[in-house]
Amino acid sequence: MTKNITDNIIGWGSLSLQNRCKILESLTNIYVGYQSIALGSADLLKTSDKNKIGAPIKAHDSISTMIKVKIVSHIETDCIWTTMNSIIYHIRSKGGRYSNVSRDTINRRINKLISEKVIKKISTNDINEKELSKISHNRTFNFVYAANDEYINVLKNLKNYPPAPLDDFINHVTDFISNLPEEKRNEIQKKISENIIN
C-alpha cells in the first residue's frame, strides 16, 4: 500500500532545478495575488480590509480566513448553516500545522468574527425542523453559524479589485502546471476535463 502511494507522488526531486524555480515563482505570484482577493468596495477606486474574504489580513489570521470562507461558501446552497464540528473538520483537514488546531482556538476566532458582525451564531431552538434536517442527522450541537446578512451584501456588491484579477491567477496556475513532468500534466488535464464534463 505504501509503495502505491509513494509511486503516485511527485516530489521536488522529480523536477529539474530550473523547473523548481519556475514553479516557486508561479506559487509566489499566486500568493501575492491571493493576498488581495476581494479587497475592495462598491467603488472600484476604494479598498477596505473589512471586506476581504479570501486571504489573511492584519486583523484575521489564516484560521479566521478559513472559517469565513467555509461559512460564506454555504450562502448560495440549500443550507446556509454550518456546525462547529464541520468548521473544525474543515480546518484540520488542511493538514500540516492545522492538523491539531484546538477547538478552543477555533472558538476564539469564531467569537471575534461574530463580534465584528462577519458571521452570526444561532441557537438550534430558533431553526425549524426542516432546516435542521439539512444541517446534520446527528443532533449533538446547540448552535450553528452563518454569514451575517450585512457582510454578504457587501461582498455581493464588491467590484473587481485591479491588483487581483482572475486572469492572472489562471495564468500563474497554467505556468505552474506547465513546469511539471509530462505524465503529471496529462493527469491534471484529464482531471480538469472530467470535472468540466461532470
N, CA, C and O of each residue as an XYZ file, in Angstrom:
792
protein
N       0.835     -1.205      0.000
C       0.000      0.000      0.000
C       0.872      1.257      0.000
O       0.641      2.182     -0.779
N       1.876      1.281      0.883
C       2.757      2.443      0.968
C       3.454      2.690     -0.355
O       3.608      3.834     -0.783
N       3.881      1.594     -1.011
C       4.581      1.713     -2.290
C       3.677      2.373     -3.333
O       4.127      3.232     -4.092
N       2.402      1.974     -3.370
C       1.472      2.556     -4.339
C       1.291      4.058     -4.117
O       1.203      4.838     -5.065
N       1.239      4.443     -2.834
C       1.074      5.865     -2.508
C       2.300      6.644     -2.964
O       2.174      7.675     -3.624
N       3.493      6.151     -2.612
C       4.715      6.880     -2.951
C       4.989      6.869     -4.447
O       5.604      7.804     -4.960
N       4.547      5.836     -5.163
C       4.743      5.774     -6.615
C       3.985      6.890     -7.325
O       4.418      7.371     -8.372
N       2.852      7.301     -6.754
C       1.982      8.274     -7.401
C       2.278      9.714     -6.982
O       1.657     10.649     -7.488
N       3.225      9.893     -6.059
C       3.515     11.225     -5.551
C       4.669     11.846     -6.322
O       5.704     11.217     -6.547
N       4.465     13.091     -6.719
C       5.555     13.817     -7.366
C       6.219     14.688     -6.306
O       5.548     15.446     -5.606
N       7.521     14.577     -6.193
C       8.258     15.364     -5.206
C       9.131     16.396     -5.890
O       9.276     16.388     -7.113
N       9.712     17.288     -5.097
C      10.598     18.311     -5.665
C      11.781     17.669     -6.387
O      12.306     18.231     -7.348
N      12.199     16.488     -5.919
C      13.308     15.783     -6.551
C      12.988     15.312     -7.957
O      13.891     14.981     -8.725
N      11.691     15.279     -8.301
C      11.276     14.855     -9.645
C      11.478     15.966    -10.675
O      11.371     15.733    -11.879
N      11.768     17.164    -10.198
C      11.864     18.322    -11.080
C      13.301     18.792    -11.231
O      14.114     18.643    -10.318
N      13.604     19.356    -12.385
C      14.921     19.967    -12.563
C      14.976     21.222    -11.692
O      13.937     21.767    -11.319
N      16.163     21.670    -11.375
C      16.318     22.870    -10.544
C      15.673     24.077    -11.220
O      15.068     24.920    -10.558
N      15.806     24.151    -12.537
C      15.210     25.254    -13.287
C      13.690     25.247    -13.154
O      13.075     26.292    -12.940
N      13.082     24.057    -13.281
C      11.624     23.969    -13.163
C      11.149     24.218    -11.738
O      10.069     24.771    -11.528
N      11.960     23.808    -10.750
C      11.601     24.118     -9.357
C      11.500     25.621     -9.162
O      10.559     26.113     -8.540
N      12.474     26.348     -9.697
C      12.484     27.804     -9.547
C      11.298     28.437    -10.267
O      10.702     29.390     -9.765
N      10.953     27.910    -11.444
C       9.804     28.436    -12.189
C       8.509     28.189    -11.424
O       7.634     29.053    -11.373
N       8.394     26.996    -10.826
C       7.202     26.659    -10.054
C       7.103     27.528     -8.794
O       6.019     27.987     -8.434
N       8.232     27.749     -8.135
C       8.237     28.613     -6.946
C       7.850     30.040     -7.314
O       7.173     30.720     -6.544
N       8.275     30.490     -8.482
C       7.897     31.826     -8.949
C       6.386     31.896     -9.184
O       5.742     32.881     -8.824
N       5.825     30.842     -9.793
C       4.375     30.800    -10.014
C       3.625     30.805     -8.685
O       2.622     31.503     -8.538
N       4.111     30.024     -7.713
C       3.478     29.983     -6.390
C       3.540     31.342     -5.703
O       2.584     31.762     -5.051
N       4.669     32.024     -5.854
C       4.816     33.363     -5.274
C       3.804     34.316     -5.891
O       3.160     35.089     -5.182
N       3.662     34.262     -7.207
C       2.705     35.137     -7.890
C       1.268     34.842     -7.470
O       0.462     35.758     -7.304
N       0.952     33.555     -7.300
C      -0.385     33.170     -6.831
C      -0.616     33.704     -5.423
O      -1.684     34.240     -5.129
N       0.386     33.559     -4.545
C       0.254     34.008     -3.159
C       0.084     35.524     -3.070
O      -0.750     36.012     -2.308
N       0.869     36.265     -3.846
C       0.784     37.726     -3.821
C      -0.608     38.179     -4.267
O      -1.199     39.081     -3.672
N      -1.128     37.534     -5.334
C      -2.472     37.864     -5.788
C      -3.528     37.456     -4.776
O      -4.518     38.159     -4.572
N      -3.302     36.306     -4.143
C      -4.237     35.774     -3.141
C      -4.397     36.741     -1.971
O      -5.478     36.844     -1.391
N      -3.330     37.443     -1.628
C      -3.401     38.389     -0.513
C      -4.351     39.551     -0.803
O      -4.772     40.256      0.114
N      -4.685     39.747     -2.069
C      -5.548     40.870     -2.435
C      -6.969     40.469     -2.831
O      -7.758     41.325     -3.230
N      -7.306     39.184     -2.726
C      -8.637     38.744     -3.170
C      -9.743     39.466     -2.401
O      -9.707     39.569     -1.174
N     -10.717     39.958     -3.146
C     -11.909     40.593     -2.569
C     -11.564     41.708     -1.605
O     -12.233     41.895     -0.589
N     -10.514     42.450     -1.932
C     -10.159     43.618     -1.136
C     -10.650     44.818     -1.930
O      -9.978     45.264     -2.859
N     -11.818     45.346     -1.572
C     -12.367     46.439     -2.350
C     -13.656     46.952     -1.761
O     -13.972     46.674     -0.604
N     -14.395     47.692     -2.540
C     -15.676     48.221     -2.085
C     -16.583     48.341     -3.304
O     -16.207     47.924     -4.400
N     -17.763     48.903     -3.123
C     -18.662     49.097     -4.254
C     -18.046     50.093     -5.240
O     -18.379     50.105     -6.425
N     -17.149     50.918     -4.726
C     -16.414     51.875     -5.565
C     -15.105     51.228     -5.994
O     -14.296     50.845     -5.149
N     -14.893     51.103     -7.289
C     -13.712     50.425     -7.827
C     -12.399     51.035     -7.332
O     -11.389     50.338     -7.234
N     -12.412     52.331     -7.020
C     -11.173     53.018     -6.647
C     -10.853     52.921     -5.159
O      -9.763     53.305     -4.735
N     -11.792     52.413     -4.367
C     -11.559     52.324     -2.924
C     -11.222     50.901     -2.517
O     -11.601     49.951     -3.201
N     -10.511     50.747     -1.407
C     -10.211     49.416     -0.861
C     -10.535     49.404      0.623
O     -10.511     50.443      1.282
N     -10.835     48.237      1.134
C     -11.149     48.109      2.555
C     -10.840     46.704      3.045
O     -11.374     45.726      2.522
N      -9.973     46.604      4.055
C      -9.654     45.297      4.639
C     -10.898     44.627      5.218
O     -10.982     43.400      5.266
N     -11.854     45.430      5.652
C     -13.072     44.896      6.268
C     -13.813     43.960      5.308
O     -14.477     43.014      5.732
N     -13.688     44.243      4.008
C     -14.434     43.480      3.014
C     -13.688     42.256      2.497
O     -14.181     41.544      1.622
N     -12.535     42.023      3.022
C     -11.706     40.945      2.475
C     -12.229     39.586      2.928
O     -12.613     39.414      4.085
N     -12.242     38.634      2.016
C     -12.703     37.297      2.386
C     -11.651     36.241      2.083
O     -11.518     35.284      2.845
N     -10.913     36.380      1.015
C     -10.095     35.275      0.520
C      -8.740     35.063      1.107
O      -8.159     34.000      0.889
N      -8.188     36.008      1.843
C      -6.826     35.846      2.346
C      -6.680     36.524      3.695
O      -7.449     37.430      4.017
N      -5.693     36.095      4.500
C      -5.498     36.710      5.817
C      -5.242     38.215      5.723
O      -4.619     38.695      4.776
N      -5.728     38.937      6.710
C      -5.461     40.364      6.817
C      -4.863     40.614      8.192
O      -4.743     39.690      8.996
N      -4.494     41.835      8.460
C      -3.829     42.156      9.732
C      -4.646     41.683     10.930
O      -4.098     41.158     11.899
N      -5.965     41.875     10.855
C      -6.826     41.521     11.985
C      -7.244     40.052     12.010
O      -7.722     39.560     13.032
N      -7.064     39.342     10.879
C      -7.510     37.944     10.789
C      -6.388     37.049     10.286
O      -5.813     37.301      9.227
N      -6.078     36.009     11.042
C      -5.059     35.057     10.599
C      -5.686     34.042      9.642
O      -6.853     34.165      9.269
N      -4.899     33.042      9.252
C      -5.385     32.062      8.264
C      -6.547     31.229      8.810
O      -7.403     30.801      8.035
N      -6.599     30.989     10.121
C      -7.714     30.212     10.690
C      -9.019     31.002     10.548
O     -10.044     30.446     10.153
N      -8.978     32.291     10.871
C     -10.169     33.135     10.713
C     -10.604     33.177      9.254
O     -11.797     33.158      8.952
N      -9.629     33.233      8.354
C      -9.935     33.275      6.922
C     -10.615     31.984      6.479
O     -11.591     32.022      5.731
N     -10.101     30.833      6.941
C     -10.719     29.551      6.589
C     -12.150     29.467      7.106
O     -13.029     28.932      6.431
N     -12.380     29.995      8.305
C     -13.730     29.989      8.881
C     -14.666     30.831      8.013
O     -15.778     30.408      7.697
N     -14.206     32.032      7.630
C     -15.027     32.909      6.779
C     -15.372     32.217      5.466
O     -16.533     32.195      5.059
N     -14.371     31.655      4.810
C     -14.596     31.009      3.508
C     -15.551     29.830      3.645
O     -16.447     29.650      2.820
N     -15.356     29.028      4.687
C     -16.217     27.859      4.916
C     -17.676     28.286      5.096
O     -18.578     27.699      4.498
N     -17.898     29.308      5.921
C     -19.261     29.744      6.228
C     -19.903     30.471      5.045
O     -21.062     30.226      4.712
N     -19.140     31.367      4.413
C     -19.689     32.123      3.289
C     -20.019     31.206      2.110
O     -20.953     31.476      1.356
N     -19.254     30.122      1.949
C     -19.481     29.212      0.817
C     -20.847     28.523      0.883
O     -21.296     27.962     -0.116
N     -21.511     28.556      2.035
C     -22.830     27.923      2.189
C     -23.983     28.836      1.777
O     -25.117     28.378      1.633
N     -23.703     30.108      1.591
C     -24.770     31.091      1.397
C     -25.689     30.778      0.227
O     -26.906     30.916      0.352
N     -25.146     30.368     -0.891
C     -25.992     30.125     -2.058
C     -26.317     28.641     -2.245
O     -26.522     28.179     -3.368
N     -26.361     27.902     -1.136
C     -26.751     26.493     -1.161
C     -28.122     26.360     -0.492
O     -28.693     27.358     -0.052
N     -28.648     25.144     -0.414
C     -29.968     24.975      0.215
C     -29.880     24.950      1.738
O     -30.902     24.865      2.419
N     -28.648     25.025      2.278
C     -28.485     25.074      3.741
C     -27.371     26.056      4.081
O     -26.195     25.773      3.851
N     -27.738     27.204      4.626
C     -26.757     28.258      4.900
C     -25.999     28.055      6.215
O     -25.072     28.805      6.523
N     -26.396     27.037      6.988
C     -25.836     26.863      8.331
C     -24.616     25.944      8.351
O     -24.511     25.012      7.552
N     -23.707     26.218      9.264
C     -22.507     25.394      9.449
C     -22.347     25.092     10.930
O     -22.548     25.973     11.766
N     -21.990     23.863     11.265
C     -21.789     23.493     12.671
C     -20.329     23.699     13.074
O     -19.445     23.784     12.222
N     -20.094     23.775     14.368
C     -18.735     23.902     14.893
C     -17.900     22.701     14.465
O     -16.749     22.864     14.061
N     -18.462     21.496     14.549
C     -17.699     20.293     14.164
C     -17.297     20.328     12.692
O     -16.206     19.890     12.329
N     -18.178     20.849     11.855
C     -17.881     20.963     10.432
C     -16.725     21.939     10.190
O     -15.865     21.698      9.343
N     -16.718     23.028     10.935
C     -15.640     24.026     10.821
C     -14.321     23.424     11.294
O     -13.289     23.589     10.644
N     -14.356     22.729     12.421
C     -13.135     22.105     12.968
C     -12.583     21.093     11.978
O     -11.380     21.075     11.718
N     -13.448     20.247     11.422
C     -13.005     19.236     10.461
C     -12.394     19.901      9.229
O     -11.360     19.461      8.725
N     -13.038     20.958      8.751
C     -12.559     21.680      7.565
C     -11.135     22.201      7.780
O     -10.279     22.057      6.907
N     -10.889     22.802      8.935
C      -9.567     23.379      9.207
C      -8.525     22.285      9.419
O      -7.423     22.369      8.875
N      -8.857     21.269     10.197
C      -7.887     20.190     10.452
C      -7.563     19.401      9.189
O      -6.465     18.860      9.057
N      -8.506     19.336      8.268
C      -8.277     18.575      7.030
C      -7.219     19.223      6.141
O      -6.722     18.591      5.208
N      -6.872     20.478      6.423
C      -5.837     21.153      5.645
C      -4.463     20.551      5.931
O      -3.530     20.729      5.148
N      -4.339     19.838      7.053
C      -3.072     19.179      7.380
C      -2.024     20.143      7.912
O      -2.322     21.281      8.275
N      -0.783     19.656      7.948
C       0.322     20.480      8.441
C       0.061     21.015      9.830
O      -0.383     20.287     10.718
N       0.338     22.283     10.010
C       0.185     22.886     11.346
C      -1.264     23.030     11.773
O      -1.539     23.356     12.928
N      -2.204     22.789     10.850
C      -3.620     22.889     11.204
C      -4.208     21.557     11.670
O      -5.346     21.510     12.138
N      -3.443     20.484     11.544
C      -3.954     19.145     11.874
C      -4.453     19.025     13.309
O      -5.426     18.322     13.580
N      -3.785     19.710     14.218
C      -4.123     19.573     15.638
C      -4.636     20.866     16.257
O      -4.590     21.033     17.475
N      -5.121     21.777     15.428
C      -5.613     23.038     15.982
C      -6.750     22.741     16.962
O      -7.614     21.908     16.686
N      -6.741     23.427     18.105
C      -7.704     23.108     19.163
C      -9.077     23.735     18.919
O      -9.210     24.754     18.241
N     -10.078     23.096     19.490
C     -11.454     23.604     19.423
C     -11.515     24.999     20.040
O     -12.224     25.874     19.544
N     -10.768     25.199     21.119
C     -10.752     26.487     21.814
C     -10.210     27.600     20.915
O     -10.747     28.708     20.897
N      -9.139     27.297     20.168
C      -8.555     28.278     19.247
C      -9.576     28.672     18.194
O      -9.750     29.855     17.904
N     -10.252     27.683     17.620
C     -11.255     27.949     16.582
C     -12.428     28.741     17.166
O     -12.942     29.658     16.526
N     -12.841     28.387     18.368
C     -13.953     29.076     19.027
C     -13.631     30.555     19.257
O     -14.494     31.418     19.094
N     -12.371     30.842     19.639
C     -11.973     32.238     19.845
C     -12.061     33.029     18.537
O     -12.519     34.171     18.527
N     -11.620     32.413     17.435
C     -11.683     33.085     16.126
C     -13.136     33.317     15.716
O     -13.479     34.372     15.182
N     -13.985     32.323     15.970
C     -15.410     32.456     15.641
C     -16.025     33.608     16.429
O     -16.752     34.428     15.868
N     -15.736     33.671     17.726
C     -16.296     34.739     18.565
C     -15.860     36.123     18.094
O     -16.631     37.081     18.156
N     -14.614     36.219     17.623
C     -14.115     37.501     17.102
C     -14.883     37.882     15.830
O     -15.272     39.037     15.657
N     -15.095     36.907     14.948
C     -15.839     37.176     13.714
C     -17.296     37.550     14.007
O     -17.898     38.345     13.285
N     -17.854     36.968     15.072
C     -19.221     37.318     15.486
C     -19.250     38.757     15.984
O     -20.148     39.521     15.630
N     -18.265     39.131     16.808
C     -18.220     40.496     17.352
C     -18.016     41.540     16.258
O     -18.416     42.694     16.413
N     -17.393     41.132     15.151
C     -17.171     42.035     14.012
C     -18.338     42.011     13.029
O     -18.303     42.690     12.003
N     -19.377     41.225     13.343
C     -20.581     41.102     12.514
C     -20.292     40.520     11.121
O     -20.968     40.843     10.144
N     -19.277     39.660     11.058
C     -18.979     38.943      9.814
C     -19.842     37.686      9.753
O     -20.379     37.340      8.701
N     -19.969     37.004     10.898
C     -20.826     35.820     10.978
C     -21.787     35.966     12.156
O     -21.622     36.837     13.011
N     -22.785     35.102     12.179
C     -23.742     35.115     13.288
C     -23.902     33.708     13.843
O     -23.727     32.717     13.133
N     -24.236     33.643     15.120
C     -24.420     32.368     15.828
C     -25.896     32.255     16.182
O     -26.474     33.164     16.778
N     -26.500     31.132     15.809
C     -27.940     30.942     16.008
C     -28.188     29.667     16.815
O     -27.575     28.630     16.561
N     -29.086     29.758     17.780
C     -29.468     28.572     18.544
C     -30.325     27.656     17.667
O     -31.156     28.126     16.890
N     -30.113     26.351     17.800
C     -30.907     25.395     17.009
C     -32.389     25.449     17.400
O     -33.245     24.987     16.645
N     -32.699     26.017     18.591
C     -34.100     26.176     19.009
C     -34.837     27.172     18.110
O     -36.066     27.164     18.031
N     -34.060     28.033     17.430
C     -34.662     29.058     16.583
C     -34.745     28.639     15.107
O     -35.080     29.445     14.239
N     -34.436     27.372     14.846
C     -34.471     26.873     13.464
C     -35.512     25.760     13.364
O     -35.591     24.892     14.233
N     -36.301     25.796     12.308
C     -37.360     24.778     12.193
C     -36.773     23.400     11.847
O     -35.627     23.270     11.417
N     -37.599     22.405     12.053
C     -37.169     21.011     11.900
C     -36.681     20.694     10.485
O     -35.725     19.939     10.307
N     -37.334     21.266      9.497
C     -36.947     21.018      8.109
C     -35.528     21.523      7.847
O     -34.726     20.838      7.211
N     -35.222     22.733      8.344
C     -33.879     23.302      8.174
C     -32.843     22.496      8.943
O     -31.744     22.246      8.449
N     -33.203     22.090     10.162
C     -32.283     21.300     10.998
C     -31.902     19.992     10.313
O     -30.760     19.544     10.412
N     -32.855     19.386      9.621
C     -32.577     18.099      8.965
C     -31.567     18.254      7.826
O     -30.886     17.294      7.464
N     -31.469     19.472      7.258
C     -30.489     19.723      6.202
C     -29.071     19.859      6.764
O     -28.089     19.573      6.079
N     -28.983     20.297      8.012
C     -27.668     20.570      8.608
C     -26.946     19.271      8.959
O     -25.804     19.053      8.552
N     -27.621     18.416      9.715
C     -26.994     17.156     10.129
C     -28.045     16.236     10.728
O     -29.013     16.685     11.341
N     -27.832     14.934     10.537
C     -28.737     13.953     11.150
C     -28.336     13.712     12.602
O     -29.121     13.202     13.402
N     -27.112     14.085     12.925
C     -26.591     13.889     14.274
C     -26.799     15.166     15.085
O     -26.092     16.152     14.876
N     -27.754     15.159     16.002
C     -28.113     16.372     16.746
C     -27.317     16.518     18.042
O     -27.890     16.486     19.131
N     -26.022     16.675     17.926
C     -25.210     16.837     19.143
C     -24.779     18.290     19.315
O     -23.917     18.583     20.144
N     -25.363     19.196     18.547
C     -24.967     20.605     18.619
C     -26.164     21.469     18.996
O     -27.311     21.135     18.699
N     -25.872     22.587     19.654
C     -26.925     23.501     20.092
C     -26.915     24.812     19.311
O     -27.870     25.587     19.362
N     -25.815     25.047     18.586
C     -25.693     26.290     17.827
C     -25.164     26.009     16.427
O     -24.458     25.028     16.196
N     -25.519     26.888     15.505
C     -24.986     26.828     14.141
C     -24.556     28.238     13.746
O     -24.903     29.218     14.405
N     -23.800     28.317     12.664
C     -23.231     29.595     12.238
C     -23.575     29.871     10.782
O     -23.693     28.960      9.964
N     -23.733     31.155     10.486
C     -23.999     31.572      9.099
C     -23.363     32.947      8.904
O     -23.044     33.639      9.871
N     -23.186     33.327      7.654
C     -22.634     34.651      7.367
C     -23.679     35.706      7.709
O     -24.876     35.511      7.497
N     -23.208     36.813      8.235
C     -24.086     37.930      8.562
C     -24.618     38.544      7.265
O     -23.867     38.723      6.306
N     -25.907     38.862      7.238
C     -26.541     39.399      6.022
C     -25.848     40.655      5.507
O     -25.652     40.813      4.302
N     -25.481     41.544      6.422
C     -24.817     42.797      6.029
C     -23.476     42.518      5.351
O     -23.117     43.172      4.372
N     -22.746     41.543      5.880
C     -21.440     41.187      5.308
C     -21.617     40.593      3.911
O     -20.845     40.901      3.003
N     -22.622     39.749      3.738
C     -22.899     39.138      2.440
C     -23.267     40.206      1.409
O     -22.821     40.143      0.263
N     -24.078     41.186      1.813
C     -24.455     42.260      0.891
C     -23.244     43.051      0.430
O     -23.151     43.443     -0.734
N     -22.312     43.283      1.355
C     -21.079     43.999      0.996
C     -20.300     43.186     -0.035
O     -19.856     43.726     -1.049
N     -20.134     41.887      0.224
C     -19.369     41.028     -0.693
C     -20.015     40.957     -2.076
O     -19.322     40.967     -3.094
N     -21.333     40.885     -2.105
C     -22.030     40.775     -3.395
C     -21.899     42.041     -4.226
O     -22.001     41.992     -5.452
N     -21.673     43.175     -3.568
C     -21.574     44.444     -4.291
C     -20.137     44.894     -4.555
O     -19.917     45.989     -5.072
N     -19.165     44.061     -4.203
C     -17.774     44.430     -4.450
C     -17.486     44.451     -5.942
O     -17.991     43.625     -6.702
N     -16.676     45.397     -6.338
C     -16.205     45.453     -7.724
C     -14.941     44.602     -7.832
O     -14.364     44.214     -6.816
N     -14.515     44.313     -9.051
C     -13.243     43.619     -9.239
C     -12.111     44.521     -8.777
O     -12.025     45.683     -9.176
N     -11.245     43.979     -7.935
C     -10.130     44.777     -7.422
C      -8.925     44.596     -8.344
O      -8.415     43.483     -8.468
N      -8.456     45.673     -8.998
C      -7.420     45.556    -10.031
C      -6.170     44.748     -9.670
O      -5.663     44.033    -10.534
N      -5.636     44.822     -8.420
C      -4.425     44.045     -8.138
C      -4.621     42.526     -8.097
O      -3.638     41.789     -8.031
N      -5.865     42.043     -8.134
C      -6.081     40.590     -8.061
C      -7.025     40.108     -9.152
O      -8.045     39.488     -8.851
N      -6.701     40.385    -10.427
C      -7.593     39.915    -11.492
C      -7.558     38.398    -11.626
O      -6.508     37.779    -11.457
N      -8.687     37.812    -11.924
C      -8.788     36.357    -12.023
C      -7.921     35.815    -13.158
O      -7.356     34.726    -13.045
N      -7.815     36.573    -14.249
C      -6.987     36.128    -15.366
C      -5.547     35.844    -14.937
O      -4.929     34.886    -15.402
N      -5.021     36.685    -14.046
C      -3.643     36.487    -13.574
C      -3.504     35.156    -12.845
O      -2.504     34.459    -13.010
N      -4.507     34.801    -12.037
C      -4.463     33.523    -11.323
C      -4.412     32.357    -12.305
O      -3.641     31.412    -12.137
N      -5.250     32.451    -13.330
C      -5.293     31.385    -14.332
C      -3.941     31.253    -15.019
O      -3.454     30.145    -15.243
N      -3.339     32.390    -15.352
C      -2.023     32.367    -15.999
C      -0.957     31.766    -15.088
O      -0.130     30.976    -15.543
N      -0.969     32.131    -13.807
C       0.038     31.613    -12.864
C      -0.133     30.114    -12.629
O       0.848     29.375    -12.545
N      -1.388     29.672    -12.523
C      -1.649     28.233    -12.340
C      -1.219     27.468    -13.585
O      -0.654     26.379    -13.491
N      -1.493     28.048    -14.758
C      -1.071     27.420    -16.014
C       0.448     27.300    -16.073
O       0.983     26.269    -16.479
N       1.136     28.362    -15.665
C       2.614     28.326    -15.615
C       3.092     27.224    -14.677
O       4.026     26.487    -14.991
N       2.438     27.123    -13.525
C       2.796     26.106    -12.534
C       2.691     24.711    -13.163
O       3.627     23.915    -13.094
N       1.548     24.435    -13.773
C       1.302     23.110    -14.360
C       2.262     22.827    -15.514
O       2.722     21.697    -15.675
N       2.562     23.836    -16.307
C       3.408     23.624    -17.493
C       4.834     23.212    -17.137
O       5.553     22.690    -17.989
N       5.252     23.436    -15.899
C       6.605     23.067    -15.484
C       6.672     21.716    -14.770
O       7.731     21.323    -14.282
N       5.549     21.011    -14.710
C       5.531     19.665    -14.139
C       5.936     18.653    -15.210
O       5.863     18.947    -16.403
N       6.364     17.453    -14.783
C       6.676     16.410    -15.777
C       5.452     16.102    -16.641
O       4.315     16.267    -16.200
N       5.694     15.657    -17.859
C       4.626     15.440    -18.842
C       3.531     14.517    -18.319
O       2.347     14.770    -18.543
N       3.915     13.454    -17.629
C       2.934     12.488    -17.111
C       1.950     13.166    -16.161
O       0.746     12.913    -16.209
N       2.487     14.040    -15.287
C       1.629     14.755    -14.339
C       0.741     15.758    -15.058
O      -0.429     15.917    -14.711
N       1.297     16.438    -16.066
C       0.500     17.399    -16.834
C      -0.686     16.709    -17.497
O      -1.798     17.236    -17.496
N      -0.444     15.537    -18.061
C      -1.517     14.780    -18.720
C      -2.586     14.347    -17.716
O      -3.783     14.376    -18.002
N      -2.115     13.942    -16.529
C      -3.041     13.508    -15.467
C      -3.932     14.674    -15.033
O      -5.137     14.507    -14.844
N      -3.327     15.854    -14.879
C      -4.081     17.043    -14.470
C      -5.072     17.455    -15.555
O      -6.214     17.812    -15.264
N      -4.624     17.402    -16.808
C      -5.501     17.744    -17.929
C      -6.725     16.826    -17.955
O      -7.845     17.272    -18.203
N      -6.492     15.543    -17.694
C      -7.588     14.574    -17.660
C      -8.570     14.894    -16.530
O      -9.784     14.841    -16.721
N      -8.035     15.226    -15.356
C      -8.893     15.567    -14.206
C      -9.733     16.803    -14.506
O     -10.920     16.851    -14.180
N      -9.105     17.810    -15.135
C      -9.836     19.036    -15.468
C     -10.963     18.725    -16.443
O     -12.085     19.203    -16.277
N     -10.663     17.922    -17.461
C     -11.686     17.539    -18.449
C     -12.844     16.801    -17.792
O     -14.009     17.054    -18.102
N     -12.514     15.882    -16.876
C     -13.559     15.103    -16.192
C     -14.432     16.013    -15.334
O     -15.649     15.838    -15.275
N     -13.804     16.990    -14.665
C     -14.566     17.920    -13.826
C     -15.482     18.809    -14.654
O     -16.592     19.131    -14.229
N     -15.021     19.202    -15.828
C     -15.847     20.043    -16.705
C     -17.065     19.264    -17.184
O     -18.174     19.796    -17.226
N     -16.852     18.001    -17.545
C     -17.956     17.145    -18.020
C     -18.970     16.915    -16.911
O     -20.178     16.955    -17.144
N     -18.463     16.668    -15.678
C     -19.364     16.434    -14.549
C     -20.015     17.725    -14.079
O     -20.804     17.711    -13.135
